[in-house]
Amino acid sequence: MPNELSEAEVKLNEAKIDKILEKYEREAGGLIPILQEVQETCGYLPEGILTYVSERSKVPLSRIYGIVTFYAQFSLVPRGRNTIKICLGTACHVRGAVRILEKIERSLGIKPGQTTKDLMFTLETVNCLGACALGPLIVVDGKYFGKMTSAKVDKILRTYKKE
């Protein structure tokens, strides 16, 4: 699967990118919010779009890549429509989070940091989600699911696959 938008897709997004750039053109330090909105528009930060942002904003591409590769919130590869985050912090770990992670990996056929081929799910691990009493805990697109079991994982995945 290619990790890059086609030239036609880049062109379609240029008008959207121009509006984002105009919105922040008078703001010093506006590069991070620009990149956040561009990623929201494209689903990730493809090379062609980053080059376009660099040219239009007069910010060196090396600086943009420095920011994009420093902050974990940015992705240079396509991400799934749904993001699953599983907590591996101490409280969740002792309550079986590793077994839940293994169940999700088997069910989706991916490892943490990967995206399913159909671009439906991206799987991530985190060190703490701040809801230790609910462990083991997963979050799908910002929605918390606590006291997770293998059976609950199957039900949750089926729900999101139907959408």
N, C-alpha and C positions, 0 to 999 in steps of 0.2 A: 504494500500500500504506500503510495507516495506521501511524503510528509510536507509537501509544498503545494500551495495554491497554484492553479494554472494562471497564465497571463490574463485570461478573461476574468477570472475570479478576482485577481489583483485590481484590475480596472474597475470592476463593479464596486469594490470596497474603497477605491480612491476618493470618491465623493464623500463617503462617510468619514474617512480618515481626515479629509480636508476640514470638515465641520468640527471634528474633535480638536484638530490643531488650532483652528480659529478660536475656539472656546478658551484655550489656554495660552494664546500667543502673548499676552501681556503679563503672564505670571512667571516670575522667576521660580525655578524649581518645579515647573509644571510637567517635567518629563515623566515622572512616575505616574501621575494621574492620566497622562496621555496614553502611556503604555497599558495601563489598566483598562481604559476604555477601548483601546484598539484590540486588546485580547478578548474583551467581552464581545466585540463586534465580529471578530474572525474565529473565535474559539481557541486560538493560540496565537503565537507571534511568528508567522512565517517570514523567511528571509526576505522575500520580495517586498513585503509590507514594511519591514524594518528599514530596508534600503530607502523606500519611499518616504518614510517618516524622517529619516536622516537628511535626505535631500531637501525636503520641504521645510524642516525645522532648523536646518543649518547646524545640527548637532552631529558631531562625528559618529560614524557607525560604531567605532570602537568603544565610545562612551556608552552608547545605547546597549551594546552587547555586555559591557561591564555591569550595567544595572540589571539587565535581564538575567544574567547568569548568577548574580549575587543574591537576588531575592527569590525565595522558593515559590512565591505566588505566580511567577511568570513561567510559561511553558513554551518551548520552541518546537514542540511536537503536538499533533492533534490530541485533544483530550476527549474523554467520553461525555455524553450528554448528562450523565449522572456521575457524581463523585462520591465514592464510598471511603470514609475515613474510619479506621479502626484504632482504638486506643490500646497502646501496649504499655501504658504506665503501670506502676507497681500494683495498685488496687485492681485494675483490670487483668493484669498478668496473672496474679494469684487466683483469680476467679475463672481462668480458662480462656483468656483472650487469644492465646496462640492457637488453641483448637478452633476457635471461631475464624481466625485468619486463614488457617489451613482449609477450612470448609469453604470459605469464600473463594480462595485460590482454586480449589478443585471445581467448584461450581462455575466459575467464570473462565477458567483456563488461563489466568494471568497471575503475575506476582506483583507485589507493591511497586508502584511507580509505572506500571504498565496500563495500557488501555485495551479493551476488547477490540477485536477486528471490526466488529460492527459499529464501533464508536458509541456503544451504549453505556459502558462503565469505565471509569478510571479508579484504580485502587491505590489508596495511600495509607501509610501508618503514621500515627502521631504519638508523642510521648505522654500527652495528657489532654483530655477534653474538658476537664474541670467539673466533672460530674461523677466523682469516684464512687458514690453510693449506688450508682446505677450499673456498675461494671458487671460483666464485660459490656462494653458500649461501642456501638458504631453510629456514625452520622452519615446520612445519605442526603446530599444537597441541603445541608443545614438542619435536617430533621433528626432528632436524637431517638435512638432505639436502645433501651437499656435492658439489663439482665438477659443478655443475648444467649440464645441456644442455637444448635444446628437447625432445628425445626423452624425457629423464627427466621433464620437466615434465608431458608428456602422460600418462605412465605413473602418476605420483604423483596427478594430478588424477583419473584413472580409478579408482584405488584408493579415494580418499576419496568419490567419487560413488557407489560401490557400497555403502558402509557405511550 
